[in-house]
Amino acid sequence: MMDLRNEFSAEIIHATVLKNGSCQCLHGANYLLKLYVQSRHLDHAQRLFDEIPRRDVRTWTIIISGFSQNGSYRLAVDLFSKMHERGVVPNRFTFSSILKCCSSLNELRMGKGIHGWILRYGIDFDVVLRNSMLDLYGKCGAFDYAETLFESMAEKDTVSWNIMICSCLRIGDMGKSLDLFRRFPFKNVATWNTIIDGHVRNGFESIALDLVYEMVEIGPVFNEVTFSIALVLVSSLSLLELGRQIHGRVLRIGIHNDGFVRNSLINLYCKCRQMEKASTVFQNMALGYMRRQNPKIYCDESITGSISWSSMVNGYIQNDRLEEGLKLFNTMVCERFEVDKFTLTCIVSACGNAGLLELGQQIHGHIHKIGHRADVFMCSSMIDMYAKCGRLDDAWSIFKLTTVRNTVLWTSMVSSCASHGQGKRAICLFELMLNEGIRPNEVTFVGVLTACSHAGLLEEGCKYFMLMKEAYGIKPSVEHFTCMVDLFGRASCLNMVKAFIYNNGISHMSAVWKAFLSSCRVHKNFEMAKWASEKLLELEPFESGPYILLSNTYATNYKWEEVAKFRDWMKERGVKKHPGLSWSS
């Protein structure tokens, strides 16, 4: 409402001064300019600024701070340059605004230059201006400059300490951030929020939890931000019971309708697989909207509301409740809520996993319709979706249309070709990826080794396995070892499998023995199969898989008495066959 009053006031005053010809009065023009800036009508402010014939430092400062406060940092910087060209000396308010622009644009060099101007012009270097400099150095990664400035400040306020703590957290120096936190004598709720959130973001959840408990005992009262951070923390640790206690506190003090707190609650219950609880929080949000009539409040809440919708859709999908997730997504689109890229990527991946080609194509069309510029992760999901739905040509089309390709995108295409039995094509892609200087990761090598296995390229598979270890320093995981065992097995090199397992010290991995046993069955090598099954049964005596694999091998060799004996063994040991596993080939 304040913005609307300022807008009407500015227009009325502007009309009046134009009518009576008092626009030449600089004081009145500056007042009018300030009203336009406060009402966020920067286009009107810019036009008025251009019409003012004689501008003083206050005129320049009003327009520069207006653009800075509204995120138009580059325009503010351009105006500051023109101000300097006209010989107008900035004041400390001008410098404070332009330093904010420099920190937001990561313009460290310009910020240093402005620091020099401040010293050269003898501007009053008060604590507010020093904090702006401190923020610039911290955000631009010049921590040494920030530390030197901080230690030289005779007067430090709460903002100074918080900026310095943030700077330490930004570079991952948790020890120094905690040291500063302990040294600060007048910690407010923002200080506590900063240190707890920083530890959560840097992966130090246990320390963050200790700080939360400490804040409860000796710190200030939690605000909405504190509760939101605490909920994010307990969800990352899967502490459902503690999350419920925090939810109860939120309800008692009446901040459950805050958008950020609500979204944190939804994420907590989704991550802890409590979708009914998440749904209850989500449904209460819709009731809250209906009770509010203020358009600005509705506008603000519609932003956090979109996040709530996205969180619920993602929660359903990640908890294997695809149908409910897709139904909610459809409602979200019909209600015209903004769908973010992460949610679209999640939906596309779900369509691929479920083989829902037609729906995946509709989502693809919707992405184009709403004008989302697909990033590499979204493109990777679409490639994976089309490949899993048997449409490798469509996956290729998307890959060819992408201009920016990273490791994730290349890996998706290599793996897609491998899963479709196009081993040589996958290897050609991998070689092209290396030639373009893209570094493969462990997932890429799983795709390449799978391709070699399916295409029977034993020599190439061995070469890439060694390349992974020696050239890229990637330690093989069970997936890589299983691919290699499968590669040897498909090439009828069963003796090499045995040597490979013992040479690499992987006889404790049941997955490699399963791959070996499957190869023995394919090649009808009964003796080797019996030996491999004995090893597998030592590792998994109560799992049905080893019994089924060996039983199938006996069935392939028409040894029905042995098959019957294995059935009896399973009954005696209480091992149950899972649905979908056949007794015979």
Secondary structure, 3 states (H helix, E strand, C coil): CHHHHHHHHHHHHHHHHHHHCHHHCHHHHHHHHHHHHHCCCHHHHHHHHHHCCCCCHHHHHHHHHHHHHCCCHHHHHHHHHHHHHCCCCCCHHHHHHHHHHHHHCCCHHHHHHHHHHHHHHCCCCCHHHHHHHHHHHHHCCCHHHHHHHHHHCCCCCHHHHHHHHHHHHHCCCHHHHHHHHHHCCCCCHHHHHHHHHHHHHCCCHHHHHHHHHHHHHHCCCCCHHHHHHHHHHHHHCCCHHHHHHHHHHHHHHCCCCCHHHHHHHHHHHHHCCCHHHHHHHHHHHHHHHHHCCCHHHHHHHHHHHHHHHHHHHHHHHHCCCHHHHHHHHHHHHHCCCCCCHHHHHHHHHHHHHHCCHHHHHHHHHHHHHCCCCCCHHHHHHHHHHHHHCCCHHHHHHHHHHCCCCCHHHHHHHHHHHHHCCCHHHHHHHHHHHHHCCCCCCHHHHHHHHHHHHHHCCHHHHHHHHHHHHHCCCCCCCHHHHHHHHHHHHHCCCHHHHHHHHHHCCCCCCHHHHHHHHHHHHHCCCHHHHHHHHHHHHHHCCCCHHHHHHHHHHHHHCCCHHHHHHHHHHHHHHCCCCCCCCCCCC
